[in-house]
Amino acid sequence: MNEALVRRFRRGLVGIGMTLISLGLIGGMAFMGWRTGWEHGVAERERRVQATVDAAIRQAMAMLEAGQDERALAFLEGARRLRPADPTVEAALAEARRRIAARPTPTTIPSSVLLEEVFQAAQEAYVQGELPRAVELLLQIRNRDPTFRSREVTSMLRDAAIRQGMHLLEGEEEHLAEGLFYLDQAGRLGPLPPEAATAYRLATLYLAARDYWGVNWPEAIRRFQEVYALDPGYRDTARRLFQAHVAYGDLLTAQGESCPAEIQYQAALRLFADPEVQAKAEETGMLCLQATPTPIPGGLPGEGTPLPPPIPVGRLAYAMYDAEVGSYTLYVVDVSGRGMRIALGADQPAWQPGGRRLAYRIAGVGIFVKDLDSGETVQVAGPGAAWPTWSPDGRRLAFMDGTGGIRVIDLQEPQATQRVASGRFPAWGPHGTLAWSGCAGGGCGLILLPPDASAPIRLSHHASDLQPAWAPDGSALAYTTDI
């Protein structure tokens, strides 16, 4: 090899080396822009990506003027990955390619030989466990020539990126964004394995929830609840969720919102027992029951109309929904206006004839019966049970069992339950006839089972006839339908 050829060979190595360094810089800038986006939100991410692209275009244009066409091409390809279809980038790319195509091909070492050297270095880093270095070199090869050892490069790059990403996601919180970057690289080459996909989703949700910490407590709670639903033991999610409920409860208390504050404290106590939070829950609970409705300015509609004689006795049970926590709370008020909270997360109240006991459902937990005189509460059916209804004698309860059936339980013999039919929405009438929505006699609709009947009777003929409710004297049946 003569001296001139040696000099050209060395210049070629230097040029390729600078190109690879440039590609590394582009990858680094892309990573920094991506990581900053996680930390500062979508608007900040967009601003930084645009700034990176603008800087790459300026550098590439200067390189084109200096005749450094290949370096300019590397910068512009990196900018194109960040901002696809940008007209300025596309125009600069076209110019760089035109100049490269018009330039005479020098007598030098083939680029495949140089890429082979980079591949060997990447393979060595991979074997030695230097995964970030291996990923960097393999990305450079793919950016330079996607067809070079395509199967080997892709396989090694995907595995190295997954391993490095999982390592970072299992480490300190400050490395989560970087771990997501590596899994992003792997995800572009094919679906992530289930374990990696779950880790990616958890870290993504966790970082999003953390961004609302101390800024928007309801949103922080909602997002940490998503993480908790996937994995209650993920990092400090349970503790953060507890603290968020308490902080939001404190904020509501300071605003004079005792009832919503109590719901937040109770939600926190379902995660961890805490005497201080328990005291807050009890205090706001008492204030909630003592709260006086604010009069409507100008009076109520129809004010001045003579009222009927006052009802001497009677209690009303109702469930109030709190959209912020996504659950109901069951209350009872009497004719004097005095109220009592029965249970959190409860709905579907049903009075026992005579009004001494109240049956209700807690979603996902089961059906309970509370004696309002003694305060005793007993669970009578497990998870999935819903829609309780009392028999006229007050001894039995019918309910949906969560498997498409209707069961009856004798409260004096709670171990014995009987499945009486397939259907939904049972309603026991005052004369002992059990109604429900289901199918019988070759069709679907409202079904009746009188106490002396040997088989169910179909009352209506539309499957959309649902939720029957008896008139107090048993002479009529109301229901919902879409007909």
QUIQUI-V90040 format. One line per field, one symbol per residue. ss: DSSP state (h for helix, s for strand, l for the rest). psi: psi as a letter, one per 20 degrees, with the letter a starting at -180 (. if undefined). A space follows every 50 residues. Layout:
BEGIN
ss=???
psi=???
END
This chain:
BEGIN
ss=llhhhhhhhhhhhhhhhhhhhhhhhhhhhhhhhhhhhhhhlhhhhhhhhh hhhhhhhhhhhhhhhlllhhhhhhhhhhhhhhllllhhhhhhhhhhhhhh hhllllllllhhhhhhhhhhhhhhhhhlllhhhhhhhhhhhhhhlllllh hhhhhhhhhhhhhhhhhhhlllhhhhhhhhhhhhhhhllllllhhhhhhh hhhhhhhhhhhlllllhhhhhhhhhhhhhhllllllhhhhhhhhhhhhhh hhhhlllhhhhhhhhhhhhlllllhhhhhhhhhhhhhhhhllllllllll llllllllllllllssssssssllllssssssssllllsssssslsssss slllllsssssslllsssssslllllsssssllllssssslllllsssss llllssssssllsssssssssssssssslllllsssssssllsssssssl llllllsslllllllsssssllllllsssslll
psi=prhghgghgghgggggghghgghggggghgggggghghhjrgghggghgh ggggghgggghhhghjjmghggggghhghhhhmqjphgggghgggghggg hipqoqoapqhhgghhghghhggghghjjmggggggghhgghhgniiolg ggggggggggggggghghhibqhijgghhhgghgghhiirqqqgghgghg gghghghgghhjpigngghggghhhgghhgnhjockgggggghgggghgg ghghjjmgghghggghhghigqpohghghgggghgghghiqpqpqppirq pjpippqrqqphrqqppqpppohhikrqppqpqaiiiprppgqqjqalqo ppphjhqpqrqopigapqppoigiippppiqaqhqrlqpqqhijhqpqrp jijjrpqppoiimiioqpohrparmqoprijippqrpbpqkjrqbppqnq hjqiqqpphrkpijormqpqqhjjirpqrqrj.
END
